[in-house]
Amino acid sequence: MKNKKIIILLMPVLLFACTSFERFQTPEPPFAYIIKEVTVTNKIDNISLKGILTLPDTSDKFPVVILASGSGPNNYDEELFGHKPFWVLADYLTNHGIAVLRLNDRDYDKSPIEFYQNTTADFAKDIESAIQFIQTNEYTKNSPIGLVGHSEGGIVSSMVAAENNDVSFLILLGTPGLTMEKGNLLAATLSYNLIGTAENEIDRLLRFHEEYNQIVTNYQNDVDAKKQVEKLYDSYFKGTEAFSRKDKYNLVTKVTLPWYRYMNKNDPALYLGKIQIPVLAIIGEFDSQVVPEENLRAIEESLKSADNENFVIIKMDKLNHMLQPTDSYKNYSDIEQTMSVQLLEEINRWINKILPVGRDPS
């Protein structure tokens, strides 16, 4: 068997730390706006989240966007491989007259096993708390509020926007419109094709994915689920070149995580199908984790089912899942630029079009 890598997750469970260093697009002082260190309290779960609020240095009315990060333990910059995309986004928007609140994920600095005891629904409660913070903060209490979610953060933002009438607009970046089960199979198929896996082998590997998903769906308890995954993995890979103790451990571990089991059964259509506020959804041409065509089509269908007539769906050229500019399916760490300028400009133009209270985007 030629290919050793098993691609099982649409949004990978990060079980190991990443090296951090600075990238050229990271903002540097002096800043032409106000920066406030803040604490948002989730009174329901009795937790506090540290964050940064950036405010336009103006007396004019301005909107506020709350950023929701993708899967995995993220700090308020959504830092990965030295890239700080949420810092870049916040800097750009605030320079264009839009305030931005970005927060550390709950338990982001704990062990991965501890972090993944939380679910997408828990993160949605944190965004709800962020909205309450904005509504009571002296600088932003009269500002319209938008949510900007990246990857899983888009699902989190959709969950909140579907129920909270105080949200004025929604931006989804690299966000799934399909269930994770369907999205996994599409992402895995793409990835296997990219590494040149033979067609008959892709079929076999996809059967493995489907059987793994069934174990997750039918989960009863950790002990039984772990035994089932071990048996399944061995039946496909034991005695082959593809066998990896690390892969096996990861797959066994994932089935025990509340986050993964929640994501597996969660359907974005349940929330998108209720949203009637303006929505901008963008997925990149080279997104290998959230395959653009099928997921954008699902988002569009869900919004139409809500009778939403104010949405824009974009498959953006030369953009990957981490919102970087690229002309191919490159590794995120190999790309020096943190965020596509084309994407930044599109977000700003759209906000000013549907809510013209920021500065002139030109």
PyMOL commands that set and color helices and strands:
alter all, ss='L'
color gray80, all
select helices_A, chain A and resi 85-95+112-115+120-136+152-163+180-194+199-217+222-237+245-254+258-265+269-272+292-305+332-334+341-354
alter helices_A, ss='H'
color red, helices_A
select strands_A, chain A and resi 33-42+47-56+64-68+99-103+145-150+167-173+279-286+311-320
alter strands_A, ss='S'
color yellow, strands_A
deselect
rebuild
show_as cartoon
